Amino acid sequence: MENSKVDHFEVFISYRRKTGAQDARTLYYALKSIGIRAFFDYNSIRNGKFNEAIYDAIDKADCFILLLTPGSLDRCVQDEKDWVRKEIEYAITHQKIIIPVSPTNQGVISVLPPELPPLMEEALRDLQISRLDTEDLFPESLFKIISDRFPKAVCDRHPNLLEEIKPEKLPSDDVYTNDTENASGEELDVNLVFRLRLWNAIDAFKVSVFEYLVKDFLADLHNGGNIQVKRQAQASKRLMDLLGESRCYLNEDEFQQVYDLCDNYLAKSYNDFFGYVRALQAANKGTTVSDLLQFVSSRMNDDFFKHYNAVKEMLVGSTDA
């Protein structure tokens, strides 16, 4: 989470962690890279002073981006204590400029649930939803959100920003193509987008291994014993696909640094876990959930975080305020 001592944020990003974390992270890093100070809560535990920090960040923000991903508002309908709902209602009651953004390019009717709590219904139902293209047209879609939807105060604070990031040819509001040949600064923009995507894939695989591997392994074990660990397999495939493209965007030293992190730490931790399980099975030894968790946690040592943070800094820069 961003430093609560910051006096001012230009953007507060509200998102559903289950379906929107990667898109929220991409948006955060992109805004940060062009000098926009954004608040992005990447923690999942909320209580006490943490709650106060969330409200404080909304108070300090010029605008409130609501990231609409599949099912992101469903829990808001029935659960008054849902944190996405609390964030939205707080922003509404404090008269924040709310900018709904959808990475899925769905219209308002298909993105929002049929019914919303009264306060949200009145404030959100008729708002225009902006599209955020997190793939090839990311620079163009981000420019349109900033130029069309951001408060004037933000643009006044960055007087040269729109000129610096403006593509020569913008896609229309309704039709997006894959043609980015006419975008100004194409190499820089495409390189930035790729680095964001690559970092998201690295971080997603790290989370799938260190936070969910034991849970998913045990779930498969209890559901018939067919070990698929789909979450990890999908995260690994996405990362491998991007690694295959990375030589087009990274120099040799950068590529080697990324590859070493993925191979010597992330993939090795994943493979070592199953080697550990097979060794226990071969020796007819039982184990506890605590033992499995401890084995995975032992891989998250100082050496791992040294390499992890170095790659993070190289690809997207520091997340410090």
C-alpha positions in Angstrom: 0.0 0.0 0.0 1.2 3.5 -0.7 2.7 5.6 2.1 -0.2 7.0 4.2 2.0 10.1 5.0 1.6 11.3 1.4 -0.2 14.6 1.3 -1.9 14.2 -2.0 -2.8 11.5 -4.6 -4.1 12.3 -8.1 -5.8 8.9 -8.5 -7.3 6.3 -6.2 -7.6 2.9 -7.9 -10.5 0.7 -6.6 -10.7 -2.9 -7.8 -11.8 -6.4 -7.0 -8.8 -8.3 -5.9 -10.0 -11.7 -7.3 -10.5 -10.5 -10.9 -8.9 -7.1 -11.2 -5.5 -7.3 -9.4 -3.4 -7.6 -12.5 -5.2 -4.9 -14.5 -5.1 -2.6 -11.4 -1.3 -3.2 -11.1 -0.8 -2.5 -14.8 -2.7 0.8 -14.5 -0.9 1.8 -11.4 2.6 1.3 -12.9 1.6 3.0 -16.1 0.4 6.1 -14.3 3.5 6.1 -12.1 5.7 5.9 -15.1 4.3 9.2 -16.5 4.4 11.0 -13.2 0.8 10.5 -12.0 0.7 9.8 -8.2 -1.8 7.0 -7.7 -2.9 5.0 -4.7 -3.0 1.3 -5.3 -3.8 -1.0 -2.3 -2.1 -4.3 -2.9 -2.8 -5.6 0.6 -5.7 -7.9 1.3 -6.0 -7.5 5.1 -8.1 -4.5 6.2 -8.8 -3.6 9.8 -8.2 -0.8 12.3 -5.7 1.8 11.1 -5.6 0.2 7.7 -9.2 1.1 7.1 -8.5 4.7 8.1 -5.6 4.8 5.5 -8.0 3.7 2.7 -10.4 6.4 3.5 -7.6 8.9 4.0 -6.2 8.1 0.5 -9.7 8.6 -1.1 -9.9 12.0 0.7 -6.5 13.0 -0.7 -7.2 11.8 -4.3 -8.4 14.1 -7.2 -10.4 11.3 -8.8 -11.5 7.7 -8.1 -11.0 5.1 -10.8 -13.4 2.2 -10.4 -12.0 -0.8 -12.2 -14.8 -2.9 -13.5 -13.8 -6.5 -14.1 -16.1 -9.6 -14.3 -18.2 -9.8 -11.1 -16.4 -6.9 -9.5 -19.6 -5.4 -8.1 -21.6 -8.6 -7.4 -20.7 -8.7 -3.7 -21.6 -5.1 -3.3 -25.3 -5.9 -3.8 -25.8 -7.9 -0.6 -22.8 -7.3 1.6 -22.8 -3.9 3.3 -19.3 -4.7 4.7 -17.8 -5.5 1.3 -14.7 -3.3 1.0 -15.2 -2.4 -2.7 -18.7 -1.2 -1.8 -17.3 0.8 1.2 -14.7 2.5 -1.0 -17.3 3.4 -3.7 -19.9 4.7 -1.2 -17.2 6.7 0.6 -16.1 8.3 -2.7 -19.8 9.1 -3.6 -20.6 10.7 -0.3 -17.4 12.7 -0.4 -18.2 13.9 -4.0 -15.2 12.4 -5.7 -15.0 12.3 -9.5 -15.7 8.6 -10.3 -14.2 7.2 -13.5 -15.5 3.6 -14.3 -12.9 1.8 -16.3 -13.4 -1.6 -17.9 -10.6 -3.7 -19.4 -13.2 -5.9 -21.0 -14.8 -3.2 -23.3 -18.3 -4.1 -22.1 -21.1 -1.6 -22.0 -22.6 -0.3 -18.8 -25.6 -2.7 -18.8 -23.4 -5.8 -19.1 -20.8 -4.7 -16.6 -23.0 -3.5 -13.8 -25.2 -6.0 -11.9 -29.0 -5.6 -12.6 -29.4 -4.1 -9.1 -27.1 -2.1 -6.9 -27.4 -0.5 -3.5 -29.4 2.7 -3.8 -26.4 5.1 -3.4 -24.4 3.2 -6.0 -27.3 2.8 -8.3 -28.0 6.5 -8.5 -24.3 7.5 -8.9 -23.0 4.8 -11.2 -25.8 3.6 -13.5 -25.6 6.4 -16.1 -21.8 7.0 -15.9 -19.8 6.5 -19.1 -17.4 3.5 -18.9 -14.0 4.0 -20.4 -12.1 1.1 -22.0 -8.6 0.2 -20.8 -6.9 -1.9 -23.4 -4.2 -3.8 -21.4 -2.6 -5.3 -24.6 -1.6 -3.7 -27.9 -3.5 -0.4 -27.5 -2.7 0.3 -23.9 -1.0 3.7 -24.6 -3.9 4.9 -26.8 -6.6 3.9 -24.3 -4.8 5.3 -21.3 -4.4 8.6 -23.2 -8.1 8.8 -23.8 -8.9 8.2 -20.2 -6.5 10.9 -19.0 -7.5 13.4 -21.6 -11.3 12.8 -21.5 -12.0 11.9 -17.9 -9.3 13.2 -15.6 -10.0 16.4 -13.6 -8.6 19.6 -15.0 -6.5 20.0 -11.9 -4.5 16.9 -12.7 -3.7 18.0 -16.2 -2.9 21.5 -15.0 -0.4 20.0 -12.6 1.3 18.2 -15.5 1.0 20.8 -18.3 3.1 18.9 -20.9 1.8 15.5 -20.1 -0.9 15.1 -22.8 1.4 16.4 -25.5 4.2 14.0 -24.4 2.0 10.9 -24.4 -0.4 11.7 -27.2 -0.4 9.2 -30.1 -0.5 10.7 -33.6 -3.6 8.6 -34.5 -6.1 7.7 -31.9 -8.6 4.8 -32.4 -12.2 5.7 -32.4 -14.4 5.3 -29.4 -16.1 2.3 -30.8 -13.5 0.5 -33.0 -10.1 -0.6 -31.8 -7.6 -2.1 -34.3 -4.2 -3.6 -33.8 -2.5 -0.9 -35.9 -0.1 1.0 -33.8 2.4 1.9 -36.5 1.4 5.6 -36.5 1.8 6.1 -32.8 4.4 8.6 -31.8 7.2 7.2 -29.7 6.1 3.7 -30.7 9.2 1.9 -29.4 9.0 3.5 -26.0 5.3 2.9 -25.6 5.4 -0.7 -26.8 8.4 -1.5 -24.7 6.8 0.0 -21.6 3.6 -2.0 -22.2 5.6 -5.2 -22.6 7.5 -4.6 -19.4 4.3 -4.1 -17.5 2.8 -7.3 -18.9 6.0 -9.2 -18.2 6.2 -8.0 -14.6 2.5 -8.8 -14.0 3.2 -12.3 -15.3 6.2 -12.8 -13.0 4.3 -11.5 -10.0 1.3 -13.6 -10.8 3.4 -16.8 -11.0 5.1 -15.8 -7.7 1.8 -15.4 -6.0 0.4 -18.6 -7.4 3.4 -20.5 -6.0 4.1 -18.9 -2.7 0.5 -18.1 -1.7 -1.7 -20.7 -3.4 0.4 -23.8 -4.3 -0.2 -25.7 -1.0 -3.9 -24.8 -1.0 -4.4 -25.8 -4.6 -2.4 -29.0 -4.3 -4.5 -30.1 -1.3 -7.7 -29.2 -3.0 -6.8 -31.4 -6.0 -5.8 -34.1 -3.6 -9.1 -34.1 -1.8 -11.1 -33.9 -5.1 -10.1 -37.3 -6.4 -6.3 -37.0 -6.3 -5.8 -35.7 -9.9 -3.2 -33.1 -9.3 -3.7 -30.3 -11.9 -2.9 -27.1 -9.9 -4.5 -25.2 -12.8 -3.8 -21.8 -11.3 0.0 -22.4 -11.3 -0.1 -24.1 -14.8 -1.9 -21.1 -16.3 0.4 -18.6 -14.6 3.4 -20.5 -15.8 2.2 -20.7 -19.4 1.5 -17.0 -19.5 5.0 -16.3 -18.1 6.7 -18.7 -20.5 4.9 -17.1 -23.5 6.1 -13.7 -22.6 9.6 -14.9 -21.9 9.6 -16.2 -25.4 8.9 -12.6 -26.7 11.2 -10.8 -24.2 14.3 -10.8 -26.4 12.6 -8.4 -28.6 12.2 -5.9 -25.8 15.0 -6.6 -23.3 18.8 -6.4 -23.8 20.8 -9.5 -23.0 21.7 -8.5 -19.4 18.0 -7.7 -18.7 16.8 -10.9 -20.3 19.3 -13.0 -18.2 18.3 -11.3 -15.0 14.6 -12.0 -15.7 15.4 -15.6 -16.8 17.5 -16.3 -13.7 14.7 -15.2 -11.4 12.1 -17.2 -13.2 14.2 -20.4 -13.6 16.4 -20.4 -10.5 13.8 -19.2 -8.0 10.2 -19.4 -9.1 10.2 -22.5 -11.3 12.7 -24.2 -9.0 10.5 -23.6 -6.0 7.5 -25.0 -7.9 9.4 -28.1 -9.0 11.1 -28.6 -5.7 7.7 -28.7 -4.0 6.6 -31.7 -6.0 10.0 -33.3 -5.6 9.6 -32.9 -1.8 6.1 -34.5 -2.0 7.3 -37.4 -4.2 10.2 -38.1 -1.8 7.8 -38.3 1.1 5.5 -40.6 -0.8 8.4 -42.9 -1.8 9.5 -43.1 1.8 5.9 -43.7 3.0 6.2 -40.7 5.2 3.2 -38.5 6.1 3.4 -34.8 6.4 1.2 -31.9 7.7 -0.1 -28.9 6.1 2.2 -26.9 8.3 5.2 -28.8 6.9 4.2 -28.1 3.3 3.7 -24.4 4.0 7.0 -24.2 5.8 8.8 -25.9 2.8 7.3 -23.3 0.4 8.0 -20.4 2.8 11.7 -21.5 3.1 12.1 -20.6 -0.6 11.1 -17.0 0.1 14.5 -16.1 1.6 16.6 -12.9 1.5 18.3 -14.1 -1.6 15.0 -14.6 -3.5 13.7 -11.1 -2.5 17.0 -9.5 -3.5 16.6 -10.9 -7.1 12.9 -10.3 -7.1 13.2 -6.7 -6.2 16.0 -6.1 -8.6 13.9 -7.4 -11.5 11.0 -5.4 -10.3 13.1 -2.2 -10.2 14.5 -3.0 -13.7 11.1 -3.6 -15.3 8.7 -1.1 -13.6 10.7 0.9 -11.1 10.1 1.2 -7.4 6.6 1.3 -5.9 7.7 3.6 -3.1 5.8 6.9 -2.8 
